Amino acid sequence: MDYSNASLLLKRPVTVKAIVTAQWKEEVTQQLQKQVASLDQQMQQLEMQGKRTIEEITKQAGAANPQVQKQTESIQGQVNQKKAEMLEKKNQFLQQLQQIQLLELDQEVVQAQMESFFRLEQGDNLVKKLNVEVVLRDGVVEEIRGEV
């Protein structure tokens, strides 16, 4: 059997980089600010839901009931835990906002990881075929690096 024309279709990671421009900075800043605002709103809703739930339980069974106290403490603990997770996310977004302001124009930053398929044939350099990058400027492909 002759395998000289054999080839494989394989999947590889592709790094997507963005060239920092004023427009890119503005777009990413707006996205992060929206995410921060959304988290703020979610935290407020969570707080209000927690208070309402505790008030309803207390109203139905009475605050002096030890079972109710345990329930309300549990609910408050869950609310506080969820709020702490949201605050951590918010702080990450705020740190990213600060980092974006420090980036210099025309600097390349990793924006995403994707996957693509490629054909591998006898005699190909696998390492070169695996190292592929796509470089974007304001969302437009400026360069494809590596062996496609």
Residue frames relative to the residue before (quaternion, step in Angstrom):
aa qw qx qy qz dx dy dz
M 1.0000 0.0000 0.0000 0.0000 0.00 0.00 0.00
D 0.3141 -0.7703 0.5340 0.1509 3.59 -0.84 0.99
Y 0.1187 -0.8139 0.5678 0.0327 3.61 -0.61 1.18
S 0.3652 0.7734 -0.4661 0.2265 3.61 1.24 0.13
N 0.7373 0.3696 -0.2277 0.5176 3.63 1.12 -0.53
A 0.3971 0.7376 -0.4645 0.2871 3.58 1.29 0.18
S 0.0218 0.7801 -0.6252 0.0110 3.54 -1.14 0.67
L 0.2841 -0.7381 0.5894 0.1644 3.53 -1.30 0.41
L 0.2662 -0.7080 0.6237 0.1969 3.53 -1.18 0.59
L 0.0172 -0.8265 0.5591 -0.0632 3.56 -0.47 1.26
K 0.3863 -0.6905 0.5587 0.2487 3.54 -1.32 0.35
R 0.0462 -0.8016 0.5960 0.0030 3.58 -1.02 0.80
P 0.4969 -0.6200 0.4980 0.3475 3.57 -1.21 0.41
V 0.1283 -0.7614 0.6310 0.0750 3.55 -1.14 0.70
T 0.2705 -0.7570 0.5751 0.1515 3.56 -0.76 1.04
V 0.1752 -0.7640 0.6144 0.0904 3.56 -0.88 1.00
K 0.0804 -0.7984 0.5968 0.0019 3.53 -0.70 1.17
A 0.2279 -0.7494 0.6042 0.1462 3.52 -1.19 0.61
I 0.3481 -0.6819 0.5978 0.2377 3.53 -1.11 0.73
V 0.4273 -0.7194 0.4883 0.2479 3.56 -0.72 1.09
T 0.0548 0.7549 -0.6494 0.0736 3.53 -0.85 1.10
A 0.6702 -0.4682 0.3643 0.4459 3.57 -1.25 0.19
Q 0.6497 0.5180 -0.3132 0.4599 3.59 0.98 -0.84
W 0.6440 0.5180 -0.3207 0.4626 3.60 0.93 -0.87
K 0.6462 0.5228 -0.3190 0.4553 3.58 0.91 -0.93
E 0.6599 0.5169 -0.3004 0.4551 3.56 0.94 -0.94
E 0.6714 0.5039 -0.2982 0.4542 3.60 0.88 -0.94
V 0.6856 0.4709 -0.2889 0.4741 3.59 0.85 -0.95
T 0.6208 0.5363 -0.3388 0.4606 3.59 1.02 -0.76
Q 0.6629 0.5002 -0.3082 0.4641 3.59 0.91 -0.87
Q 0.6358 0.5283 -0.3310 0.4550 3.59 0.96 -0.83
L 0.6870 0.4805 -0.2850 0.4648 3.57 0.87 -0.95
Q 0.6386 0.5201 -0.3308 0.4608 3.60 1.01 -0.76
K 0.6236 0.5253 -0.3330 0.4737 3.60 1.07 -0.71
Q 0.6593 0.5062 -0.3091 0.4621 3.56 0.97 -0.85
V 0.6300 0.5185 -0.3302 0.4747 3.60 1.03 -0.76
A 0.6613 0.5018 -0.3035 0.4677 3.60 0.91 -0.92
S 0.6397 0.5249 -0.3199 0.4615 3.58 0.99 -0.81
L 0.6544 0.5012 -0.3116 0.4728 3.58 0.96 -0.83
D 0.6152 0.5419 -0.3428 0.4586 3.59 1.01 -0.78
Q 0.6683 0.4997 -0.2869 0.4706 3.55 0.95 -0.94
Q 0.6491 0.5155 -0.3116 0.4646 3.59 0.96 -0.84
M 0.6461 0.5154 -0.3224 0.4615 3.59 1.01 -0.80
Q 0.6351 0.5184 -0.3271 0.4700 3.59 1.00 -0.77
Q 0.6586 0.5055 -0.3060 0.4659 3.58 0.93 -0.90
L 0.6389 0.5283 -0.3174 0.4604 3.56 0.97 -0.86
E 0.6477 0.5210 -0.3076 0.4631 3.56 0.93 -0.92
M 0.6828 0.4837 -0.2866 0.4666 3.59 0.88 -0.94
Q 0.6402 0.5187 -0.3265 0.4632 3.61 0.97 -0.81
G 0.6436 0.5283 -0.3128 0.4570 3.55 0.98 -0.88
K 0.6622 0.5007 -0.3017 0.4689 3.59 0.92 -0.92
R 0.6539 0.5186 -0.3116 0.4542 3.59 0.93 -0.91
T 0.6599 0.5099 -0.3059 0.4594 3.56 0.92 -0.92
I 0.6578 0.5000 -0.3056 0.4732 3.58 0.92 -0.89
E 0.6475 0.5181 -0.3196 0.4584 3.61 0.95 -0.85
E 0.6575 0.5140 -0.3115 0.4543 3.60 0.94 -0.87
I 0.6614 0.4957 -0.3067 0.4719 3.57 0.91 -0.91
T 0.6614 0.5070 -0.3039 0.4617 3.58 0.92 -0.90
K 0.6481 0.5280 -0.3078 0.4544 3.57 0.99 -0.86
Q 0.6985 0.4929 -0.2714 0.4422 3.57 0.93 -0.93
A 0.8300 0.2471 -0.0954 0.4908 3.59 0.82 -0.94
G 0.5157 -0.6373 0.4256 0.3831 3.60 1.21 -0.30
A 0.5164 -0.6913 0.4275 0.2694 3.54 -0.94 0.97
A 0.6419 0.5565 -0.3317 0.4101 3.60 1.09 -0.61
N 0.5288 0.6456 -0.3994 0.3796 3.58 1.21 -0.42
P 0.4432 -0.7177 0.4653 0.2682 3.63 -0.67 1.08
Q 0.6034 0.5586 -0.3512 0.4478 3.59 1.10 -0.68
V 0.6518 0.5123 -0.2985 0.4728 3.57 1.01 -0.88
Q 0.6307 0.5346 -0.3365 0.4508 3.59 0.98 -0.78
K 0.6463 0.5104 -0.3154 0.4716 3.56 0.98 -0.87
Q 0.6561 0.5213 -0.3052 0.4524 3.56 0.95 -0.91
T 0.6886 0.4788 -0.2905 0.4608 3.58 0.86 -0.95
E 0.6267 0.5229 -0.3372 0.4692 3.58 1.06 -0.72
S 0.6363 0.5268 -0.3185 0.4650 3.56 1.03 -0.81
I 0.6592 0.5026 -0.3046 0.4691 3.58 0.90 -0.92
Q 0.6625 0.4995 -0.3087 0.4651 3.58 0.91 -0.94
G 0.6294 0.5360 -0.3281 0.4571 3.59 1.05 -0.75
Q 0.6542 0.5040 -0.3079 0.4724 3.58 0.99 -0.85
V 0.6368 0.5227 -0.3197 0.4681 3.57 1.01 -0.86
N 0.6769 0.4981 -0.2943 0.4551 3.57 0.89 -0.95
Q 0.6375 0.5229 -0.3281 0.4610 3.58 1.01 -0.78
K 0.6663 0.4909 -0.2994 0.4748 3.59 0.90 -0.93
K 0.6428 0.5172 -0.3238 0.4631 3.60 0.99 -0.80
A 0.6327 0.5300 -0.3303 0.4579 3.59 1.01 -0.79
E 0.6384 0.5150 -0.3242 0.4713 3.59 1.01 -0.81
M 0.6635 0.5000 -0.2996 0.4690 3.58 0.97 -0.88
L 0.6392 0.5205 -0.3259 0.4630 3.59 0.99 -0.78
E 0.6302 0.5278 -0.3349 0.4605 3.57 1.01 -0.77
K 0.6433 0.5106 -0.3104 0.4786 3.58 0.99 -0.86
K 0.6450 0.5263 -0.3152 0.4557 3.56 0.96 -0.93
N 0.6590 0.5085 -0.3087 0.4603 3.59 0.94 -0.86
Q 0.6135 0.5330 -0.3462 0.4687 3.59 1.09 -0.69
F 0.6505 0.5082 -0.3131 0.4697 3.58 0.97 -0.85
L 0.6573 0.5105 -0.3106 0.4593 3.58 0.96 -0.87
Q 0.6309 0.5140 -0.3301 0.4785 3.60 1.06 -0.72
Q 0.6364 0.5178 -0.3266 0.4692 3.58 1.01 -0.80
L 0.6136 0.5446 -0.3443 0.4565 3.59 1.03 -0.75
Q 0.6598 0.4986 -0.3069 0.4711 3.58 0.94 -0.86
Q 0.6581 0.5198 -0.3095 0.4483 3.57 0.95 -0.89
I 0.6256 0.5467 -0.3388 0.4416 3.59 1.01 -0.78
Q 0.6475 0.5268 -0.3242 0.4451 3.57 0.97 -0.81
L 0.6779 0.5033 -0.2857 0.4534 3.60 1.14 -0.63
L 0.5418 0.6366 -0.4055 0.3698 3.60 1.19 -0.35
E 0.3692 -0.7214 0.5451 0.2148 3.53 -1.07 0.81
L 0.5813 -0.5793 0.4391 0.3656 3.56 -1.16 0.62
D 0.8140 0.2352 -0.2346 0.4764 3.56 -1.18 0.80
Q 0.4635 0.6335 -0.4665 0.4077 3.59 1.25 0.22
E 0.3433 -0.7271 0.5527 0.2190 3.60 -1.10 0.66
V 0.0357 -0.7843 0.6194 0.0016 3.55 -0.97 0.92
V 0.4911 -0.6358 0.5018 0.3206 3.57 -1.10 0.70
Q 0.1766 -0.8131 0.5512 0.0626 3.53 -0.73 1.09
A 0.8085 -0.0924 0.0993 0.5726 3.60 1.02 -0.74
Q 0.2839 -0.6828 0.6344 0.2251 3.51 -1.42 0.14
M 0.0177 -0.7805 0.6248 -0.0118 3.55 -0.94 0.89
E 0.3341 -0.7102 0.5668 0.2505 3.53 -1.30 -0.08
S 0.0317 -0.7714 0.6345 0.0381 3.53 -1.21 0.55
F 0.4279 -0.6683 0.5406 0.2793 3.53 -1.29 0.33
F 0.0074 -0.7858 0.6183 0.0117 3.55 -1.16 0.58
R 0.4217 -0.6896 0.5317 0.2529 3.52 -1.21 0.55
L 0.1396 -0.7802 0.6080 0.0464 3.55 -0.89 1.02
E 0.0432 -0.8013 0.5964 -0.0177 3.54 -0.78 1.08
Q 0.6774 -0.4709 0.3690 0.4281 3.52 -1.27 0.34
G 0.7757 0.3135 -0.2537 0.4854 3.57 -0.92 0.95
D 0.5451 0.6124 -0.4049 0.4049 3.63 1.24 -0.22
N 0.4015 -0.6672 0.5672 0.2684 3.55 -1.22 0.56
L 0.3498 -0.7809 0.4824 0.1873 3.59 -0.27 1.29
V 0.6379 0.5418 -0.3344 0.4332 3.60 0.93 -0.86
K 0.6740 0.4860 -0.2964 0.4709 3.59 0.92 -0.90
K 0.6706 0.5015 -0.3036 0.4545 3.58 1.00 -0.79
L 0.6544 0.5160 -0.3137 0.4550 3.58 1.16 -0.53
N 0.6949 0.4611 -0.2688 0.4818 3.61 1.13 -0.58
V 0.2268 0.7666 -0.5608 0.2155 3.55 -0.01 1.34
E 0.0418 -0.7818 0.6221 -0.0027 3.54 -1.01 0.91
V 0.1929 -0.7268 0.6449 0.1369 3.52 -1.21 0.63
V 0.1491 -0.7919 0.5890 0.0613 3.57 -0.79 1.02
L 0.1422 -0.8037 0.5769 0.0321 3.56 -0.80 1.11
R 0.0960 -0.7285 0.6712 0.0977 3.52 -1.24 0.59
D 0.8288 -0.1283 0.0194 0.5443 3.56 -0.48 1.28
G 0.7585 -0.4174 0.1983 0.4595 3.55 0.94 0.97
V 0.6497 0.4895 -0.3125 0.4905 3.60 1.26 -0.18
V 0.4849 -0.6630 0.4860 0.2986 3.58 -0.93 0.92
E 0.1643 -0.7960 0.5788 0.0662 3.53 -0.70 1.14
E 0.8076 -0.0431 0.0747 0.5834 3.55 1.05 -0.76
I 0.1594 -0.7238 0.6600 0.1227 3.52 -1.24 0.60
R 0.1384 -0.8178 0.5573 0.0379 3.55 -0.55 1.20
G 0.7109 0.4178 -0.3347 0.4561 3.52 -1.04 0.80
E 0.6110 -0.5517 0.4202 0.3818 3.53 -1.34 0.09
V 0.2550 -0.7720 0.5660 0.1365 3.53 -0.55 1.17
